[in-house]
Amino acid sequence: MPATLAQRPDTTRVSSMTYEEGTVTHAPSGMKIRAAGSTSGTLISAITNGTNIKIIKRAEQKNGDYYWDLICSSSGTYGYAAREV
């Protein structure tokens, strides 16, 4: 047990998250969503062309051959998706 009690969340403060909206394109076999930002990351799901996504955080540096963006699919699945540019 902690030595002191944790404070309760402030219910008067609005919580928000910013994101960019996108649509999957150029992925004939589906865009793979992975648990980690690399090709060796566990495959969570694959989503098809035309699927709307939310881009939570765009990668600023490549890991291997790709930028790995944190995304959320329209079904609510969170994970990393590869991007070339």
Secondary structure by P-SEA (a helix, b strand, c coil): cccbbbbccccccccbbbbbbbbbccccccbbbbccccccccccccccccbbbbbccccccccccbbbbbcccccbbbbbbbbcc
